[in-house]
Amino acid sequence: MRLTNQERETIFCYNEAEQTANVYTHSPALRRRLEALAQERPSECRLERTGHDDQAAEYIIPKAWIRVRPPRVASEAQKAAARAALAKARNFDSEP
């Protein structure tokens, strides 16, 4: 049975005493990323178990990998500079 996007939850669980966190997810993209990390860094990231007909997975990762980062807000000057750089790059690409 396929889950709806609303049902595909991800849960990060950790406490102050331990250095690791559990990541339980139904997200295919996050599962692929965690699986790649488990392959690259098996001493730091590992698959603990799968569930829900292999639609969910639980990984153990270092707690230090978890970050809460708000999106960067560019100032009007930064946006104008980025637009100018993009326009310059596009003009450079179209020149013979």
All heavy atoms as an XYZ file, in Angstrom:
773
protein
N       0.834     -1.186      0.000
C       0.000      0.000      0.000
C       0.879      1.250      0.000
O       1.759      1.394      0.840
C      -0.885     -0.034      1.245
C      -1.762      1.168      1.398
S      -2.893      0.974      2.764
C      -2.120      2.049      3.945
N       0.660      2.113     -0.949
C       1.433      3.353     -1.027
C       0.889      4.366     -0.030
O      -0.314      4.475      0.171
C       1.348      3.930     -2.427
C       2.076      3.059     -3.437
C       2.307      3.821     -4.663
N       3.445      4.696     -4.406
C       4.121      5.297     -5.348
N       3.795      5.158     -6.596
N       5.142      6.070     -5.056
N       1.794      5.117      0.534
C       1.409      6.159      1.480
C       1.248      7.487      0.755
O       1.943      7.763     -0.223
C       2.480      6.308      2.559
C       2.745      5.077      3.423
C       3.913      5.335      4.347
C       1.512      4.731      4.225
N       0.362      8.330      1.267
C       0.213      9.672      0.720
C       1.388     10.516      1.202
O       2.091     10.147      2.157
C      -1.094     10.334      1.183
O      -1.038     10.516      2.597
C      -2.304      9.477      0.814
N       1.595     11.653      0.576
C       2.684     12.541      1.010
C       2.506     12.953      2.464
O       3.485     13.108      3.200
C       2.757     13.771      0.118
C       3.395     13.466     -1.210
O       4.011     12.422     -1.387
N       3.246     14.365     -2.158
N       1.276     13.134      2.894
C       1.042     13.518      4.285
C       1.394     12.388      5.247
O       1.806     12.628      6.377
C      -0.411     13.938      4.473
C      -0.686     14.570      5.812
C      -2.063     15.174      5.894
O      -2.895     14.957      5.032
N      -2.299     15.936      6.936
N       1.264     11.158      4.805
C       1.579     10.006      5.653
C       3.071      9.680      5.682
O       3.518      8.945      6.555
C       0.817      8.776      5.161
C      -0.682      8.889      5.336
C      -1.431      7.761      4.672
O      -1.055      7.368      3.546
O      -2.400      7.277      5.283
N       3.847     10.210      4.765
C       5.293      9.943      4.722
C       6.004     10.840      5.723
O       6.546     11.888      5.387
C       5.850     10.203      3.325
C       5.402      9.200      2.325
C       6.063      9.463      1.004
N       5.379      8.719     -0.031
C       5.431      9.013     -1.302
N       6.152     10.030     -1.720
N       4.772      8.296     -2.168
N       6.033     10.394      6.945
C       6.613     11.213      7.994
C       8.087     10.893      8.204
O       8.571      9.827      7.842
C       5.853     11.038      9.300
C       5.919      9.638      9.869
C       5.077      9.478     11.111
O       4.353     10.422     11.493
O       5.143      8.411     11.706
N       8.780     11.836      8.812
C      10.166     11.666      9.232
C      10.251     12.120     10.676
O       9.765     13.198     11.020
C      11.124     12.485      8.361
O      11.034     12.002      7.021
C      12.558     12.377      8.859
N      10.867     11.303     11.502
C      10.984     11.607     12.927
C      12.452     11.535     13.318
O      13.111     10.522     13.103
C      10.171     10.616     13.776
C       8.698     10.666     13.375
C      10.361     10.901     15.262
C       7.864      9.549     13.957
N      12.954     12.619     13.892
C      14.296     12.652     14.467
C      14.128     12.536     15.968
O      13.380     13.317     16.568
C      15.009     13.972     14.149
C      15.337     14.143     12.699
C      14.414     14.695     11.821
C      16.570     13.768     12.208
C      14.712     14.860     10.485
C      16.881     13.925     10.870
C      15.944     14.471     10.006
N      14.811     11.583     16.579
C      14.668     11.364     18.016
C      16.054     11.265     18.647
O      16.882     10.461     18.224
C      13.877     10.079     18.257
S      13.520      9.785     19.994
N      16.294     12.105     19.659
C      17.557     12.056     20.379
C      17.361     12.619     21.767
O      16.344     13.240     22.064
C      18.672     12.798     19.635
C      18.385     14.260     19.366
C      18.735     15.241     20.289
C      17.771     14.648     18.187
C      18.473     16.569     20.038
C      17.505     15.976     17.928
C      17.863     16.941     18.853
O      17.599     18.257     18.603
N      18.336     12.382     22.629
C      18.284     12.927     23.977
C      19.612     13.602     24.294
O      20.561     13.529     23.514
C      17.934     11.834     25.002
C      18.951     10.728     25.017
O      20.152     10.971     25.135
N      18.488      9.491     24.896
N      19.672     14.265     25.396
C      20.867     15.025     25.770
C      22.011     14.127     26.242
O      23.165     14.536     26.200
C      20.537     16.038     26.872
C      19.565     17.116     26.444
C      20.101     17.989     25.330
O      21.296     18.330     25.349
O      19.319     18.312     24.416
N      21.720     12.913     26.660
C      22.752     12.036     27.220
C      23.571     11.317     26.158
O      24.749     11.036     26.375
C      22.105     11.007     28.150
N      22.966     11.014     25.006
C      23.652     10.220     23.995
C      24.146     11.088     22.853
O      23.635     12.169     22.615
C      22.706      9.140     23.464
C      22.266      8.164     24.548
C      21.282      7.145     24.034
O      21.532      6.586     22.952
O      20.275      6.907     24.712
N      25.134     10.575     22.135
C      25.733     11.308     21.018
C      25.118     10.934     19.668
O      25.512     11.468     18.648
C      27.251     11.060     20.977
C      27.968     11.565     22.208
C      27.768     13.062     22.408
O      27.952     13.839     21.483
N      27.360     13.448     23.604
N      24.156     10.001     19.677
C      23.536      9.567     18.431
C      22.058      9.940     18.414
O      21.453     10.209     19.455
C      23.674      8.054     18.229
O      23.053      7.386     19.327
C      25.122      7.649     18.100
N      21.502      9.927     17.208
C      20.075     10.202     17.019
C      19.488      9.119     16.138
O      20.173      8.545     15.291
C      19.885     11.569     16.364
N      18.217      8.831     16.338
C      17.486      7.920     15.474
C      16.728      8.751     14.455
O      16.088      9.740     14.818
C      16.478      7.092     16.272
C      17.114      6.112     17.191
O      18.298      6.216     17.495
N      16.349      5.159     17.656
N      16.788      8.327     13.202
C      16.022      8.967     12.140
C      15.108      7.909     11.551
O      15.572      6.939     10.957
C      16.929      9.544     11.031
C      16.090     10.216      9.959
C      17.937     10.510     11.609
N      13.804      8.084     11.762
C      12.804      7.181     11.203
C      12.123      7.928     10.069
O      11.612      9.036     10.268
C      11.783      6.808     12.277
C      10.624      5.995     11.755
C      10.744      4.622     11.592
C       9.427      6.602     11.427
C       9.680      3.872     11.108
C       8.359      5.861     10.942
C       8.489      4.503     10.792
O       7.446      3.775     10.312
N      12.141      7.366      8.870
C      11.598      8.100      7.737
C      10.912      7.211      6.716
O      11.291      6.059      6.526
C      12.690      8.938      7.043
O      12.087      9.764      6.054
C      13.764      8.077      6.417
N       9.901      7.787      6.077
C       9.239      7.189      4.926
C       9.656      7.918      3.648
O       9.230      7.561      2.568
C       7.715      7.285      5.059
C       7.132      6.308      6.010
N       6.967      6.584      7.341
C       6.664      5.058      5.832
C       6.414      5.549      7.937
N       6.217      4.599      7.036
N      10.458      8.947      3.762
C      10.857      9.771      2.620
C      11.868      9.018      1.752
O      12.986      8.726      2.197
C      11.483     11.078      3.108
O      12.135     11.745      2.058
N      11.516      8.724      0.497
C      12.465      8.015     -0.377
C      13.758      8.802     -0.595
O      14.843      8.218     -0.608
C      11.697      7.845     -1.685
C      10.254      7.944     -1.306
C      10.216      8.896     -0.151
N      13.668     10.108     -0.740
C      14.871     10.912     -0.964
C      15.794     10.879      0.253
O      17.013     10.710      0.113
C      14.483     12.353     -1.292
N      15.236     11.020      1.437
C      16.057     10.980      2.648
C      16.620      9.582      2.864
O      17.770      9.433      3.277
C      15.248     11.436      3.861
C      16.001     11.504      5.187
C      17.242     12.390      5.086
C      15.079     11.995      6.295
N      15.851      8.568      2.541
C      16.362      7.196      2.664
C      17.554      6.974      1.747
O      18.541      6.348      2.146
C      15.272      6.182      2.356
C      14.220      6.090      3.462
C      13.241      4.993      3.209
N      13.941      3.705      3.287
C      13.386      2.558      2.977
N      12.145      2.500      2.563
N      14.078      1.428      3.056
N      17.478      7.463      0.510
C      18.616      7.322     -0.419
C      19.842      8.049      0.127
O      20.962      7.525      0.068
C      18.251      7.873     -1.800
C      17.349      6.968     -2.603
C      17.206      7.424     -4.039
N      16.628      8.751     -4.158
C      15.327      9.011     -4.236
N      14.456      8.021     -4.190
N      14.891     10.251     -4.362
N      19.636      9.235      0.654
C      20.766     10.002      1.200
C      21.378      9.298      2.409
O      22.603      9.203      2.530
C      20.286     11.399      1.578
C      21.383     12.313      1.984
C      20.902     13.720      2.067
N      22.016     14.582      2.385
C      21.889     15.829      2.753
N      20.719     16.379      2.819
N      22.943     16.544      3.047
N      20.534      8.808      3.304
C      21.049      8.103      4.478
C      21.734      6.795      4.085
O      22.751      6.420      4.680
C      19.921      7.851      5.483
C      19.422      9.090      6.215
C      18.123      8.787      6.953
C      20.483      9.612      7.166
N      21.196      6.109      3.086
C      21.837      4.863      2.631
C      23.216      5.154      2.049
O      24.170      4.410      2.292
C      20.953      4.149      1.608
C      21.508      2.805      1.168
C      21.764      1.842      2.310
O      20.991      1.819      3.290
O      22.759      1.098      2.231
N      23.336      6.239      1.290
C      24.642      6.620      0.743
C      25.619      6.940      1.870
O      26.791      6.533      1.828
C      24.502      7.811     -0.199
N      25.144      7.635      2.892
C      26.011      7.941      4.039
C      26.396      6.672      4.792
O      27.529      6.542      5.267
C      25.315      8.929      4.979
C      25.243     10.360      4.479
C      24.278     11.178      5.326
C      26.625     10.997      4.488
N      25.476      5.730      4.894
C      25.783      4.462      5.565
C      26.851      3.694      4.803
O      27.690      3.021      5.411
C      24.514      3.627      5.715
N      26.848      3.796      3.481
C      27.873      3.143      2.664
C      29.220      3.846      2.808
O      30.259      3.201      2.911
C      27.453      3.125      1.192
C      26.209      2.328      0.907
C      26.423      0.846      1.118
O      27.481      0.314      0.836
N      25.405      0.177      1.625
N      29.186      5.189      2.788
C      30.424      5.980      2.875
C      31.028      5.973      4.269
O      32.254      5.980      4.412
C      30.148      7.443      2.512
C      29.856      7.714      1.080
C      29.453      9.169      0.872
O      29.783     10.032      1.725
O      28.796      9.439     -0.138
N      30.191      6.017      5.294
C      30.644      6.169      6.673
C      29.961      5.154      7.590
O      29.190      5.527      8.475
C      30.327      7.580      7.159
C      30.969      8.658      6.344
C      30.486     10.000      6.820
N      31.193     11.060      6.137
C      31.293     12.285      6.616
N      30.748     12.596      7.765
N      31.936     13.200      5.938
N      30.249      3.884      7.414
C      29.557      2.860      8.202
C      29.813      2.955      9.708
O      28.992      2.476     10.491
C      30.081      1.543      7.632
C      31.338      1.887      6.931
C      31.210      3.313      6.477
N      30.904      3.577     10.108
C      31.157      3.707     11.544
C      30.321      4.822     12.173
O      30.156      4.864     13.386
C      32.640      3.985     11.797
O      33.004      5.232     11.247
N      29.770      5.710     11.343
C      28.979      6.828     11.861
C      27.479      6.689     11.600
O      26.666      7.182     12.369
C      29.446      8.140     11.235
C      30.868      8.510     11.591
C      31.310      9.752     10.868
O      31.706      9.641      9.693
O      31.218     10.832     11.473
N      27.117      6.072     10.490
C      25.718      5.990     10.070
C      25.395      4.545      9.728
O      26.117      3.916      8.960
C      25.501      6.892      8.849
S      23.840      6.851      8.171
N      24.306      4.036     10.304
C      23.950      2.658      9.989
C      22.431      2.497      9.950
O      21.694      3.183     10.657
C      24.552      1.691     10.982
C      23.931      1.702     12.346
C      24.559      0.651     13.265
N      23.841      0.555     14.509
C      24.013      1.353     15.547
N      24.907      2.316     15.504
N      23.304      1.186     16.646
N      22.010      1.564      9.109
C      20.606      1.196      9.030
C      20.287      0.317     10.219
O      20.931     -0.715     10.434
C      20.323      0.455      7.721
C      18.919     -0.110      7.552
C      17.881      1.002      7.509
C      18.857     -0.958      6.298
N      19.306      0.728     11.005
C      18.911     -0.049     12.180
C      17.856     -1.089     11.802
O      17.962     -2.248     12.182
C      18.366      0.899     13.254
C      18.131      0.271     14.592
C      19.409     -0.087     15.331
O      20.516      0.247     14.899
O      19.280     -0.727     16.378
N      16.825     -0.661     11.060
C      15.778     -1.588     10.638
C      14.889     -0.942      9.586
O      14.914      0.275      9.412
C      14.942     -2.056     11.818
C      14.125     -0.952     12.433
C      13.248     -1.446     13.585
N      13.313     -0.450     14.642
C      13.798     -0.665     15.847
N      14.256     -1.839     16.165
N      13.818      0.286     16.740
N      14.138     -1.777      8.885
C      13.138     -1.290      7.936
C      11.773     -1.767      8.410
O      11.670     -2.689      9.224
C      13.390     -1.804      6.505
O      13.352     -3.217      6.518
C      14.723     -1.312      5.976
N      10.728     -1.132      7.899
C       9.378     -1.504      8.301
C       8.359     -1.066      7.276
O       8.701     -0.507      6.226
N       7.107     -1.300      7.592
C       5.989     -0.945      6.718
C       6.226     -1.432      5.289
O       6.253     -0.646      4.348
C       5.713      0.559      6.737
C       5.098      1.022      8.005
N       5.816      1.736      8.936
C       3.857      0.856      8.520
C       5.037      2.003      9.970
N       3.844      1.481      9.752
N       6.426     -2.735      5.159
C       6.681     -3.349      3.849
C       7.848     -2.690      3.131
O       7.791     -2.417      1.940
C       5.429     -3.305      2.972
C       4.283     -4.112      3.555
O       4.566     -5.140      4.208
O       3.124     -3.723      3.350
N       8.881     -2.392      3.882
C      10.117     -1.784      3.352
C       9.938     -0.345      2.870
O      10.771      0.182      2.163
C      10.701     -2.641      2.231
C      12.140     -3.007      2.498
O      12.575     -2.902      3.655
O      12.825     -3.380      1.541
N       8.849      0.311      3.258
C       8.641      1.705      2.887
C       9.287      2.668      3.881
O       9.496      3.828      3.570
C       7.147      2.031      2.800
C       6.436      1.342      1.666
C       4.992      1.783      1.591
O       4.705      2.968      1.533
N       4.099      0.821      1.605
N       9.576      2.186      5.080
C      10.170      3.026      6.120
C      11.516      2.447      6.534
O      11.769      1.255      6.372
C       9.256      3.099      7.332
N      12.367      3.314      7.041
C      13.672      2.871      7.533
C      14.065      3.701      8.742
O      13.673      4.866      8.865
C      14.732      3.010      6.450
N      14.819      3.080      9.624
C      15.344      3.779     10.795
C      16.863      3.709     10.749
O      17.440      2.628     10.629
C      14.838      3.140     12.083
C      15.322      3.850     13.325
C      14.785      3.224     14.602
O      13.822      2.442     14.535
O      15.355      3.526     15.660
N      17.493      4.859     10.827
C      18.950      4.967     10.800
C      19.439      5.560     12.112
O      18.730      6.343     12.750
C      19.411      5.868      9.651
C      19.307      5.215      8.296
C      18.126      5.226      7.586
C      20.401      4.572      7.734
C      18.023      4.615      6.353
C      20.308      3.958      6.497
C      19.121      3.983      5.807
O      19.029      3.374      4.588
N      20.645      5.201     12.480
C      21.332      5.796     13.622
C      22.423      6.694     13.044
O      23.247      6.229     12.248
C      21.965      4.723     14.540
C      20.929      3.674     14.960
C      22.634      5.376     15.740
C      19.802      4.199     15.797
N      22.410      7.966     13.432
C      23.398      8.926     12.936
C      23.956      9.718     14.110
O      23.342      9.764     15.177
C      22.782      9.906     11.900
C      21.704     10.768     12.546
C      22.254      9.147     10.696
C      21.221     11.918     11.689
N      25.092     10.391     13.928
C      25.587     11.271     14.983
C      24.619     12.443     15.194
O      24.106     13.025     14.233
C      26.920     11.780     14.442
C      27.332     10.777     13.427
C      26.062     10.266     12.839
N      24.363     12.742     16.425
C      23.459     13.842     16.752
C      23.979     15.167     16.193
O      23.195     16.037     15.813
C      23.294     13.918     18.275
C      22.269     14.902     18.744
C      21.938     14.760     20.220
C      23.135     14.951     21.094
N      22.796     14.982     22.530
N      25.279     15.301     16.067
C      25.882     16.531     15.550
C      25.511     16.795     14.093
O      25.665     17.916     13.613
C      27.399     16.470     15.703
N      25.032     15.800     13.384
C      24.630     15.988     11.981
C      23.299     16.702     11.850
O      22.948     17.172     10.770
C      24.529     14.649     11.269
C      25.829     13.963     10.992
C      27.077     14.333     11.432
C      26.020     12.780     10.238
N      28.015     13.446     10.987
C      27.401     12.476     10.247
C      25.158     11.932      9.559
C      27.936     11.378      9.599
C      25.692     10.833      8.910
C      27.070     10.561      8.927
N      22.530     16.789     12.914
C      21.204     17.410     12.843
C      21.346     18.918     13.015
O      21.952     19.389     13.959
C      20.269     16.819     13.911
C      20.088     15.335     13.657
C      18.930     17.548     13.919
C      19.304     14.618     14.716
N      20.762     19.658     12.073
C      20.834     21.119     12.087
C      19.456     21.699     11.796
O      18.691     21.142     11.014
C      21.775     21.645     10.998
C      23.204     21.205     11.131
C      23.913     22.117     12.125
N      25.320     21.828     12.185
C      25.882     21.019     13.057
N      25.151     20.373     13.916
N      27.184     20.823     13.074
N      19.183     22.828     12.381
C      17.994     23.601     12.040
C      18.505     24.905     11.463
O      19.121     25.706     12.164
C      17.110     23.858     13.278
C      15.922     24.734     12.912
C      16.660     22.544     13.883
N      18.292     25.082     10.162
C      18.806     26.270      9.483
C      17.673     26.951      8.724
O      17.116     26.379      7.807
C      19.898     25.901      8.489
C      21.143     25.328      9.118
C      22.192     25.045      8.089
N      21.629     24.197      7.033
C      22.168     24.055      5.843
N      23.274     24.673      5.532
N      21.612     23.261      4.935
N      17.367     28.175      9.095
C      16.366     28.897      8.308
C      16.970     29.277      6.957
O      18.195     29.359      6.818
C      16.075     30.144      9.144
C      17.295     30.342      9.963
C      17.870     28.972     10.203
N      16.138     29.493      5.950
C      16.680     29.879      4.651
C      17.357     31.237      4.737
O      16.959     32.096      5.537
C      15.451     29.927      3.742
C      14.292     30.011      4.655
C      14.696     29.416      5.954
N      18.379     31.406      3.927
C      19.058     32.699      3.902
C      18.172     33.704      3.186
O      17.544     33.386      2.180
C      20.390     32.599      3.174
C      21.409     31.823      3.955
C      22.796     32.150      3.511
N      23.155     31.378      2.329
C      24.242     31.601      1.626
N      25.063     32.578      1.951
N      24.520     30.861      0.578
N      18.143     34.906      3.712
C      17.370     35.974      3.088
C      18.365     36.963      2.503
O      19.163     37.560      3.219
C      16.452     36.673      4.120
C      15.678     37.788      3.465
C      15.517     35.665      4.751
N      18.311     37.095      1.183
C      19.242     38.000      0.501
C      18.702     39.424      0.535
O      17.495     39.650      0.405
C      19.433     37.551     -0.938
N      19.600     40.370      0.699
C      19.203     41.778      0.656
C      18.921     42.162     -0.793
O      19.285     41.452     -1.729
C      20.316     42.654      1.225
O      21.428     42.636      0.349
N      18.295     43.296     -0.979
C      18.018     43.764     -2.338
C      19.322     43.981     -3.115
O      19.395     43.701     -4.300
C      17.174     45.035     -2.311
C      15.739     44.800     -1.886
C      15.022     43.763     -2.746
O      15.148     43.787     -3.988
O      14.333     42.900     -2.162
N      20.362     44.459     -2.433
C      21.655     44.668     -3.093
C      22.246     43.329     -3.548
O      22.795     43.225     -4.653
C      22.615     45.381     -2.152
N      22.138     42.284     -2.707
C      22.648     40.969     -3.071
C      21.860     40.387     -4.246
O      22.440     39.780     -5.148
C      22.574     40.020     -1.875
C      23.559     40.356     -0.777
C      23.298     39.560      0.483
O      22.146     39.318      0.855
N      24.368     39.155      1.157
N      20.542     40.587     -4.243
C      19.717     40.091     -5.344
C      20.083     40.793     -6.645
O      20.178     40.161     -7.702
C      18.238     40.300     -5.035
C      17.709     39.404     -3.942
C      16.256     39.728     -3.656
C      15.725     38.950     -2.471
N      14.327     39.296     -2.169
N      20.305     42.127     -6.571
C      20.670     42.890     -7.768
C      22.028     42.433     -8.294
O      22.215     42.286     -9.510
C      20.688     44.378     -7.454
N      22.981     42.184     -7.395
C      24.300     41.722     -7.811
C      24.211     40.338     -8.463
O      24.875     40.071     -9.465
C      25.249     41.692     -6.612
N      23.375     39.473     -7.927
C      23.211     38.139     -8.496
C      22.567     38.229     -9.880
O      22.973     37.516    -10.808
C      22.361     37.269     -7.568
N      21.568     39.106    -10.027
C      20.940     39.281    -11.340
C      21.944     39.802    -12.359
O      21.992     39.341    -13.508
C      19.752     40.242    -11.238
C      18.507     39.598    -10.665
C      17.284     40.496    -10.841
N      17.349     41.723    -10.059
C      16.945     41.843     -8.799
N      16.414     40.809     -8.179
N      17.036     42.983     -8.171
N      22.782     40.762    -11.943
C      23.784     41.320    -12.852
C      24.804     40.251    -13.252
O      25.189     40.150    -14.425
C      24.484     42.506    -12.193
N      25.240     39.440    -12.294
C      26.206     38.383    -12.592
C      25.597     37.345    -13.535
O      26.267     36.864    -14.462
C      26.672     37.715    -11.295
N      24.339     37.022    -13.342
C      23.670     36.062    -14.207
C      23.517     36.632    -15.619
O      23.759     35.928    -16.603
C      22.306     35.687    -13.626
C      21.496     34.661    -14.402
C      22.262     33.347    -14.526
C      20.158     34.423    -13.722
N      23.126     37.884    -15.704
C      22.985     38.516    -17.019
C      24.324     38.556    -17.746
O      24.401     38.283    -18.946
C      22.419     39.923    -16.870
N      25.386     38.862    -17.009
C      26.724     38.899    -17.605
C      27.129     37.511    -18.097
O      27.665     37.359    -19.195
C      27.734     39.416    -16.580
C      29.124     39.556    -17.130
C      30.070     40.110    -16.078
C      31.470     40.203    -16.624
N      32.413     40.695    -15.607
N      26.848     36.490    -17.300
C      27.186     35.115    -17.685
C      26.391     34.683    -18.912
O      26.923     34.027    -19.809
C      26.930     34.169    -16.527
N      25.116     35.071    -18.967
C      24.308     34.712    -20.134
C      24.806     35.421    -21.394
O      24.831     34.831    -22.474
C      22.847     35.083    -19.872
C      22.166     34.136    -18.928
C      20.720     34.499    -18.720
N      20.055     33.542    -17.873
C      18.972     33.799    -17.195
N      18.402     34.976    -17.268
N      18.429     32.859    -16.442
N      25.196     36.676    -21.268
C      25.718     37.407    -22.414
C      27.058     36.826    -22.874
O      27.336     36.755    -24.042
C      25.884     38.897    -22.099
C      24.536     39.597    -22.006
O      23.554     39.142    -22.585
N      24.484     40.695    -21.289
N      27.866     36.388    -21.921
C      29.160     35.788    -22.234
C      28.959     34.490    -23.010
O      29.679     34.218    -23.969
C      29.950     35.529    -20.949
C      31.310     34.928    -21.199
C      32.361     35.714    -21.672
C      31.535     33.575    -20.982
C      33.599     35.153    -21.894
C      32.779     33.021    -21.208
C      33.813     33.816    -21.674
N      27.979     33.696    -22.586
C      27.713     32.417    -23.263
C      27.197     32.602    -24.678
O      27.425     31.762    -25.537
C      26.693     31.596    -22.473
C      27.279     31.030    -21.180
O      28.531     31.002    -21.066
O      26.499     30.636    -20.303
N      26.487     33.704    -24.961
C      25.901     33.887    -26.290
C      26.845     34.550    -27.279
O      26.555     34.602    -28.459
C      24.606     34.708    -26.171
O      24.906     36.010    -25.718
N      27.984     35.052    -26.805
C      28.947     35.687    -27.707
C      29.675     34.621    -28.510
O      29.976     33.548    -28.005
C      29.955     36.526    -26.922
C      29.312     37.750    -26.272
C      30.323     38.551    -25.460
O      31.515     38.206    -25.476
O      29.902     39.509    -24.828
N      29.978     34.923    -29.798
C      30.665     33.937    -30.652
C      32.107     33.711    -30.265
O      32.800     34.317    -29.645
C      30.576     34.514    -32.053
C      30.138     35.929    -31.910
C      29.622     36.108    -30.532
